[in-house]
Amino acid sequence: MTYSRRTFLKASAAAAVATTIAPRRMTAAPLSFPIGLQLYSVRDLLPKDFDGTLRKVAAAGYTEVEAAGYYDRTAVQFRQAMDQAGLRCTSTHHAMGELRPHLDEFIEYGHNLGLTYIVCPSPTRKDPQAKGPLNLDDWRWVAGELNRIGEKVKAAGMTFGYHNHGPEFGVEGGVVFYDELLRLTDPKLVTFEMDCGWVYAARRSPAEIIAKSPERFQLLHVKDMERTANGQLHSAVLGHGKMDYSPIFRAATGLKRYYIEQEDYDIDPIEELRQDADYMRKISI
């Protein structure tokens, strides 16, 4: 993938978190969704052993995945690897800078892979030569581009979505950029994949945002967040950080799928991902 994900993470992590979260309530009742994983979570393992890593992901309790790059494999090769591991790839990420010049190629690849969703996790500026963060005019232009791309993706039989990081919650002239994206995108063409961890990092409530228009949020990224000794936000095993997902899932009445995403690890990544999957089997909503 050509966009710099760490740029967004650093921008989001700069926000301080001072929210008190209610205690978690756990039961044995599972959510009625497949347990999905965003493959960015195993970005360091896949290049070393693609097929073996996918098998480990399945053994850790996952049945669906969301791609974050195709590792130089054709759609047929990628799908065969998923089939052999017992996984289904239902969604993928492509930055807007990739989608705009290569949309037809990604649509064809996604169709051959059997995707349900194509998701944009990174916007571009209206003026590609401009520097610095996007301003309000840029975000309004982004909304128009999302509608345009979403129309073509829908015509191909898939659903197009937008995934947030932290800059979407910037404000200009009293207007929150994320609110403007929700207002200006066509619900028939663009759904939203809320990354709950980065909403929390931006001092916002995922549950409150979703509750205002739950039909707009078909997808969630599920990650927990904690603070390290130096004060930086850190992606943690679910249940070990500060987030309470019960109210988020209660609010998400339009939800179709969710994908766990853990970006930092303290021990073996597969073991921590297994713990994440176990947590989601037990969460109460």
C-alpha positions in Angstrom: 0.0 0.0 0.0 1.4 3.4 -0.9 -0.1 5.6 1.7 1.7 6.3 5.0 -0.5 4.8 7.7 1.9 5.8 10.4 1.3 9.5 9.5 -2.3 9.0 10.5 -1.4 7.1 13.7 1.1 9.7 14.9 -1.5 12.5 14.2 -4.1 10.6 16.1 -1.9 9.5 19.0 -1.1 13.2 19.7 -4.6 13.6 21.2 -4.9 13.1 24.9 -7.5 10.7 26.3 -9.3 11.6 29.6 -12.5 9.6 29.4 -13.6 7.4 32.2 -15.0 4.1 30.9 -17.6 2.0 32.7 -16.5 -1.5 33.8 -16.9 -4.3 31.2 -19.7 -6.8 31.5 -18.9 -10.2 30.2 -21.1 -13.2 29.5 -20.8 -16.4 27.4 -23.1 -15.0 24.7 -21.2 -14.4 21.4 -21.9 -11.7 18.9 -23.8 -12.9 15.9 -21.0 -11.9 13.4 -18.0 -13.8 12.1 -14.8 -12.9 13.9 -12.8 -10.8 11.4 -9.2 -9.6 11.3 -7.6 -6.7 9.5 -4.5 -8.2 8.0 -2.5 -5.1 8.8 -2.3 -6.8 12.2 0.1 -9.4 10.8 1.9 -7.1 8.3 5.3 -8.2 9.7 4.5 -11.9 9.4 2.9 -12.2 6.0 6.0 -11.3 3.9 8.0 -14.0 5.7 5.4 -16.8 5.5 2.2 -15.8 3.8 0.4 -19.1 3.7 1.6 -20.2 7.2 0.6 -16.9 8.7 -2.9 -17.2 7.3 -3.2 -20.7 8.7 -2.2 -19.4 12.1 -4.8 -16.6 11.9 -7.5 -19.2 11.2 -6.2 -21.4 14.1 -6.4 -18.3 16.4 -10.1 -18.1 15.8 -10.7 -16.0 12.8 -12.9 -16.8 9.8 -12.9 -13.6 7.8 -10.2 -11.1 7.0 -9.8 -7.6 5.5 -6.8 -7.2 3.2 -4.2 -4.5 3.5 -2.2 -5.1 0.4 -2.0 -8.2 -1.8 1.7 -9.1 -1.5 2.3 -9.4 -5.2 -0.3 -12.1 -5.6 -2.9 -12.3 -8.3 -6.6 -12.4 -7.2 -6.6 -16.2 -8.0 -3.5 -16.8 -5.9 -4.7 -14.6 -3.1 -8.1 -16.4 -3.0 -6.5 -19.8 -3.2 -4.4 -19.0 -0.2 -7.5 -17.9 1.7 -9.4 -21.0 0.8 -6.5 -23.2 1.9 -6.3 -21.5 5.2 -10.1 -21.7 5.7 -10.5 -17.9 5.6 -12.7 -15.6 3.5 -11.5 -12.2 2.4 -14.5 -10.0 2.5 -13.0 -6.5 2.4 -9.9 -4.6 1.3 -8.2 -1.3 1.9 -6.9 1.0 -0.9 -5.8 4.6 -0.4 -7.6 7.3 -2.4 -4.2 8.0 -4.2 -4.3 4.4 -5.5 -8.1 4.2 -6.2 -8.3 7.3 -8.3 -5.9 6.2 -11.1 -6.4 2.4 -10.7 -10.1 2.0 -9.7 -11.0 -0.3 -12.6 -8.1 -2.6 -11.8 -9.0 -2.8 -8.1 -12.6 -3.4 -8.9 -11.7 -6.3 -11.2 -9.3 -7.7 -8.6 -11.9 -7.4 -5.9 -14.6 -9.0 -8.0 -12.3 -12.0 -8.7 -11.3 -12.2 -5.1 -15.0 -12.3 -4.0 -14.9 -9.1 -1.9 -18.0 -7.6 -0.4 -16.4 -4.3 0.4 -13.7 -2.0 -0.9 -12.6 0.6 1.7 -10.6 3.8 1.4 -8.5 4.4 4.6 -6.6 7.4 3.4 -7.7 10.6 1.5 -5.7 12.9 -0.7 -5.7 16.6 -1.0 -7.6 18.4 -3.7 -4.4 19.9 -4.9 -1.8 17.1 -5.0 1.0 19.6 -4.8 -0.3 21.1 -1.6 1.5 20.4 1.7 0.2 19.9 5.2 -3.0 18.5 6.6 -6.3 18.6 4.7 -8.5 21.6 5.2 -12.3 21.9 5.1 -12.3 22.5 1.3 -10.2 19.4 0.9 -12.5 17.2 2.9 -15.5 18.4 1.0 -13.7 17.5 -2.2 -12.9 14.1 -0.7 -16.6 13.5 0.0 -17.3 14.1 -3.7 -14.6 11.7 -4.7 -16.0 9.1 -2.3 -19.4 9.4 -4.0 -17.8 9.1 -7.4 -15.8 6.0 -6.5 -18.7 4.5 -4.6 -21.0 4.7 -7.6 -18.6 2.6 -9.7 -18.0 0.1 -6.9 -21.7 -0.3 -6.4 -22.2 -0.8 -10.1 -19.7 -3.7 -9.9 -21.8 -5.4 -7.1 -19.7 -4.4 -4.1 -20.0 -1.7 -1.4 -17.6 1.1 -1.0 -16.6 2.5 2.4 -14.5 5.0 4.2 -12.2 4.3 7.2 -11.1 7.0 9.6 -8.0 7.7 11.5 -7.6 10.8 13.6 -7.4 13.9 11.2 -11.1 13.5 10.3 -11.9 14.9 13.7 -10.2 18.2 13.1 -12.3 21.3 13.2 -12.4 24.4 10.9 -14.9 27.2 11.3 -16.8 25.1 13.8 -17.2 22.2 11.3 -15.9 18.8 12.2 -14.5 17.2 9.1 -16.0 13.8 9.9 -19.4 15.3 10.3 -19.0 16.9 6.9 -18.0 13.6 5.3 -21.2 12.0 6.7 -23.3 14.9 5.5 -21.9 15.1 2.0 -21.5 11.4 1.1 -24.5 9.6 -0.4 -25.6 6.7 1.9 -26.5 4.7 -1.2 -22.9 4.9 -2.4 -20.7 5.2 0.7 -20.8 3.3 4.0 -18.4 4.0 6.9 -16.0 1.7 8.6 -15.4 3.3 12.0 -12.0 2.7 13.5 -13.2 2.9 17.1 -9.7 3.0 18.6 -8.7 6.2 16.7 -12.1 7.8 17.4 -11.3 7.3 21.1 -7.8 8.6 20.6 -9.4 11.8 19.1 -11.4 12.2 22.4 -14.7 11.3 20.7 -17.2 8.6 21.7 -17.6 5.9 19.0 -21.0 4.9 20.5 -22.4 8.5 20.4 -21.3 9.1 16.8 -22.7 5.8 15.6 -26.0 6.3 17.5 -26.7 9.5 15.5 -26.9 7.6 12.2 -26.3 3.8 12.8 -27.4 3.0 9.2 -24.2 4.7 7.9 -21.9 2.3 9.8 -21.8 -1.2 8.2 -18.2 -1.9 9.3 -16.1 -1.5 12.5 -12.4 -1.7 13.3 -12.2 -3.1 16.8 -9.0 -2.3 18.8 -8.3 -1.4 22.4 -6.1 1.5 23.4 -3.8 2.0 26.4 -1.1 4.5 27.4 2.6 3.6 27.6 5.0 4.8 30.2 6.0 7.7 28.0 2.4 8.8 27.5 1.9 7.6 24.0 -1.2 5.6 22.9 -0.6 2.0 22.3 -2.8 -0.6 20.6 -3.5 -3.3 23.3 -5.1 -6.7 23.6 -8.9 -6.3 23.8 -10.0 -6.0 27.4 -6.5 -4.8 28.5 -6.9 -1.2 27.5 -9.4 1.6 28.2 -12.2 0.9 25.7 -15.6 -0.6 26.4 -17.1 -2.2 23.3 -20.5 -3.2 24.7 -22.2 0.2 24.2 -20.5 0.5 20.8 -22.0 -2.7 19.5 -25.3 -1.8 21.0 -25.3 1.4 19.1 -24.2 -0.2 15.8 -27.6 -1.5 14.7 -26.6 -1.2 11.0 -23.4 -3.3 11.5 -22.7 -6.0 8.9 -19.1 -7.0 9.8 -16.3 -6.1 12.1 -12.5 -6.6 11.9 -10.2 -6.7 14.9 -7.0 -4.7 14.3 -4.1 -4.8 16.7 -1.1 -2.7 15.7 1.3 -3.1 18.6 2.3 -6.2 20.6 4.0 -7.1 23.9 4.3 -10.8 23.2 3.8 -13.1 20.2 1.3 -11.5 17.8 -0.6 -14.6 17.1 -1.1 -15.3 20.8 -2.4 -11.8 21.4 -4.7 -12.1 18.4 -6.0 -15.3 19.8 -6.8 -13.4 23.0 -8.6 -10.8 21.0 -10.7 -13.4 19.3 -11.5 -15.0 22.7 -12.6 -11.6 24.1 -15.0 -11.1 21.2 -16.6 -14.5 21.8 -17.4 -13.4 25.4 -18.3 -9.8 25.1 -21.8 -8.8 26.2 -23.9 -6.3 24.3 
